[in-house]
Amino acid sequence: MQGLLYRWLLLMGAGHVLLGIVLAFAAHLPLTQGYFDYLYAARGLPLPSPEQQVPLRTLVGLFGPTVASWGLLFCALLVIYRRHGLGLIKPVLIAALLLWSLLDSAFSIAFGFTLHAYLNGAAALAMGIPLLALRPATRPRSPALTLRHDSGRRLRVLITGGSGFIGSPLATALSQAGHEVLILTRDLASLGQVRGRISALTDLAQIASDERIDCLINLAGEPLAGQRWNPARKQRFLSSRLDTTDALLQLVQRLEHKPEVLLSGSAVGYYGHWQ
């Protein structure tokens, strides 16, 4: 919903930029004659000759850059507020909307241009209400997760998928709790978001048979998001999970000191709770 509000407000700002450009360049073109006929009719004035309309057309043309500048400024401040959450921007934009709407509508009504007043009110509501509901996209960085239980033992934990959505904070919490963490990964660069001291492996064959592993945590698998689920991708989803689990079981078979537990989780929210 927030993304929709943000895009709508950017569209409104871009619309003002486009309107300003049109006013600036089309004020002296014949296609705007209907608009100027409305202005004169609203004041009850007879239609002047094209030469007599030049001052008014020039005034409307000069008003165009003002409208376009407001649209650009609105979009720029909106992007800054959305990305960085500077609290002063939002009330300033709302105050500017109210001031513009009230003043422009008052002048329009005073000169008999009621259509302008209606358009001002509609535009102000279309921008002001979404702006009130808009929130910054940035969030304060949350502290590293801590373990709710500590046995007092220093464990040696092997995690597959340790750079992922679940694995990264889990590896960080285990490391900061004093446990020795080994992460099996295909991409060493992806471990940059894991905080704490860890050891990285690219192959289970790097673990000697006489090494001690107290716990295996299996979170590996082809990422589900990002692309269409075609048959080839679905096969990668399945094989990546089955192959990694099978490789872990083979590791357990050859280890002299067997792990106490193997935890394996993969899309449990999709498959549900069953045997």
C-alpha atoms as one frame of an Amber mdcrd trajectory, in Angstrom:
protein
   0.000   0.000   0.000   2.825   2.393   0.867   4.480   1.740  -2.485   1.206
   2.519  -4.263   0.817   5.828  -2.383   4.405   6.739  -3.185   4.000   6.049
  -6.900   0.713   7.958  -6.996   2.296  11.058  -5.427   5.222  10.880  -7.827
   2.719  10.649 -10.677   0.921  13.767  -9.383   4.217  15.649  -9.180   5.183
  14.541 -12.687   1.728  15.651 -13.862   2.428  19.181 -12.618   5.753  19.159
 -14.446   4.014  18.108 -17.652   1.260  20.706 -17.151   3.853  23.429 -16.659
   5.650  22.446 -19.839   2.364  22.472 -21.764   1.458  25.920 -20.407   4.894
  27.288 -21.243   5.027  26.057 -24.828   1.376  25.878 -25.856   0.219  29.263
 -24.544   0.777  30.899 -27.926  -0.606  28.020 -30.023  -4.090  28.043 -31.609
  -5.026  24.781 -29.843  -5.311  26.666 -26.517  -7.921  29.075 -27.893 -10.729
  27.215 -26.097  -9.015  27.746 -22.761  -8.641  31.479 -23.331 -12.247  31.700
 -24.488 -13.221  30.224 -21.119 -11.123  32.801 -19.252 -12.777  35.709 -21.013
 -16.257  34.191 -20.715 -15.787  33.674 -16.977 -15.102  37.393 -16.605 -17.992
  38.318 -18.906 -15.620  40.015 -21.326 -15.929  40.056 -25.111 -13.404  37.963
 -26.973 -10.469  40.151 -28.038  -8.507  39.855 -31.237  -5.510  37.489 -31.335
  -3.189  40.503 -31.027  -4.991  41.671 -27.890  -4.641  38.209 -26.348  -0.841
  38.323 -26.468  -0.337  39.744 -22.924  -2.608  37.121 -21.338  -0.990  34.315
 -23.326   2.435  35.564 -22.252   1.311  35.599 -18.612   0.004  32.020 -18.864
   3.228  30.952 -20.599   5.307  32.429 -17.772   3.134  30.641 -15.220   4.152
  27.324 -16.788   7.709  27.228 -15.367   6.271  27.990 -11.915   3.974  24.963
 -12.088   6.758  22.741 -13.466   9.182  23.913 -10.767   6.654  23.090  -8.063
   6.218  19.607  -9.527   9.967  18.997  -9.613  10.432  20.280  -6.062   7.527
  18.150  -4.826   8.985  14.993  -6.421  12.487  15.685  -5.102  11.313  16.278
  -1.525   9.044  13.248  -1.735  11.938  10.981  -2.763  14.123  12.343   0.058
  11.346  11.821   2.610  10.604   8.301   1.376  14.241   7.187   1.368  15.638
   9.031   4.372  12.606   9.860   6.508  13.486  13.483   7.258  10.583  14.452
   9.505  10.413  18.127   8.514   9.701  17.429   4.835   6.203  16.052   5.263
   4.676  18.986   7.223   6.383  21.458   4.869   4.838  19.776   1.827   1.398
  19.638   3.462   1.629  23.304   4.449   2.683  24.229   0.905  -0.268  22.277
  -0.533  -2.724  24.033   1.770  -1.266  27.475   1.078  -1.253  26.965  -2.679
  -4.765  25.525  -2.722  -6.301  28.258  -0.564  -4.589  31.196  -2.259  -5.054
  29.966  -5.824  -8.673  29.008  -5.177  -9.383  32.371  -3.557  -7.961  34.263
  -6.537  -9.822  32.014  -8.959 -13.161  32.591  -7.229 -12.516  36.311  -6.954
 -12.017  36.572 -10.712 -14.879  34.203 -11.513 -12.771  31.221 -12.549 -14.723
  28.661 -10.525 -13.481  25.752 -12.607  -9.933  26.528 -11.470 -11.062  26.504
  -7.843 -12.642  23.061  -8.262  -9.499  21.737  -9.942  -7.325  23.164  -7.162
  -9.423  21.499  -4.486  -9.423  18.143  -6.277  -5.652  18.251  -6.835  -4.995
  19.256  -3.215  -7.089  16.358  -1.907  -5.536  13.906  -4.375  -2.072  14.880
  -3.125  -2.718  15.777   0.512  -4.579  12.652   1.665  -1.992  10.151   0.284
   0.795  12.377   1.628  -0.690  12.229   5.129  -0.706   8.428   4.978   2.768
   8.064   3.451   5.569   6.793   5.673   9.322   6.579   5.061  10.611   3.339
   3.587  13.709   3.343   5.765  13.626   1.643   9.120  16.158   1.868  11.925
  18.600  -1.000  11.807  17.516  -3.636  14.290  20.073  -5.024  16.708  21.424
  -8.504  16.137  19.156 -11.270  17.366  20.138 -12.930  20.627  19.561 -16.526
  21.637  16.710 -17.131  24.069  18.444 -20.202  25.480  22.096 -20.737  26.340
  23.194 -24.143  27.544  26.528 -22.788  28.700  28.287 -25.124  26.283  30.414
 -23.864  23.414  28.945 -25.642  20.402  30.360 -26.196  16.955  27.519 -25.537
  14.492  27.481 -26.152  10.743  24.883 -24.098   8.831  23.989 -24.514   5.176
  22.282 -21.460   3.661  23.910 -19.345   6.354  23.875 -16.194   4.217  20.106
 -16.256   3.613  17.120 -14.524   5.189  17.036 -16.860   8.202  20.598 -18.128
   8.171  22.288 -14.732   8.354  20.761 -13.521  11.653  20.964 -17.044  13.083
  24.674 -17.319  12.303  25.240 -13.842  13.765  23.385 -14.698  16.987  25.205
 -18.014  17.413  28.594 -16.415  16.797  27.972 -13.527  19.175  26.816 -16.011
  21.824  30.277 -17.579  21.706  29.604 -20.645  19.564  31.837 -21.718  16.694
  29.938 -21.316  13.429  30.797 -22.931  10.102  28.812 -21.843   7.051  28.558
 -23.847   3.831  28.037 -21.443   0.914  28.513 -21.261  -2.838  29.200 -17.513
  -2.730  31.696 -16.272  -0.151  30.852 -12.642  -0.981  27.299 -13.165   0.303
  28.569 -13.643   3.851  29.288  -9.923   4.256  26.007  -9.390   6.105  26.839
 -11.989   8.755  28.337 -10.310  11.807  30.682 -12.135  14.143  33.473 -14.653
  13.691  32.595 -17.460  11.312  34.373 -20.035   9.172  33.295 -20.419   5.551
  33.231 -23.663   3.567  32.500 -24.185  -0.094  32.384 -27.993   0.061  31.527
 -30.501   2.790  34.612 -32.468   1.752  36.629 -29.768   3.535  35.429 -31.217
   6.850  37.685 -34.022   8.040  36.095 -37.190   9.401  37.648 -36.676  12.863
  36.264 -33.135  13.277  33.613 -32.453  15.901  30.269 -31.061  14.710  27.667
 -30.703  17.477  24.766 -29.459  15.388  23.767 -29.352  11.706  21.312 -26.662
  10.570  20.162 -27.095   6.982  18.628 -23.970   5.392  20.047 -24.381   1.881
  18.103 -24.295  -1.342  17.598 -22.435  -4.614  15.942 -19.047  -3.833  12.218
 -19.069  -4.628  11.832 -15.369  -5.412  12.943 -13.319  -8.395  11.964 -15.247
 -11.495   9.130 -17.228 -13.055   8.577 -20.732 -11.725   9.136 -22.607 -14.961
   9.714 -26.399 -14.971  13.516 -26.021 -14.967  13.422 -23.715 -11.924  11.035
 -26.006 -10.074  13.461 -28.854 -10.629  16.289 -26.704  -9.195  14.111 -25.930
  -6.149  13.707 -29.630  -5.503  17.164 -30.910  -6.367  19.023 -28.179  -4.474
  17.215 -29.114  -1.274  17.353 -32.875  -1.688  20.995 -32.909  -2.815  22.158
 -30.753   0.094  20.232 -32.842   2.635  21.637 -36.043   1.145  25.167 -34.617
   1.292  24.676 -33.763   4.969  23.515 -37.290   5.722  26.621 -38.659   4.020
  28.708 -36.291   6.150  27.061 -37.643   9.305  27.829 -41.198   8.236  31.545
 -40.545   7.894  32.015 -38.343  10.969  33.569 -40.155  13.915  31.834 -37.819
  16.372  28.192 -37.741  15.292  26.222 -34.480  15.584  23.623 -34.448  18.348
  20.935 -32.946  16.141  20.072 -32.118  12.524  17.630 -29.243  12.003  16.294
 -28.909   8.479  13.765 -26.277   7.380  12.515 -25.561   3.859   9.293 -23.674
   3.024   7.370 -25.181   5.939   4.803 -22.424   5.477   4.065 -23.794   2.009
   4.040 -27.516   2.729   2.226 -27.245   6.057   2.592 -29.381   9.188   2.493
 -33.035   8.245   4.649 -36.117   8.701
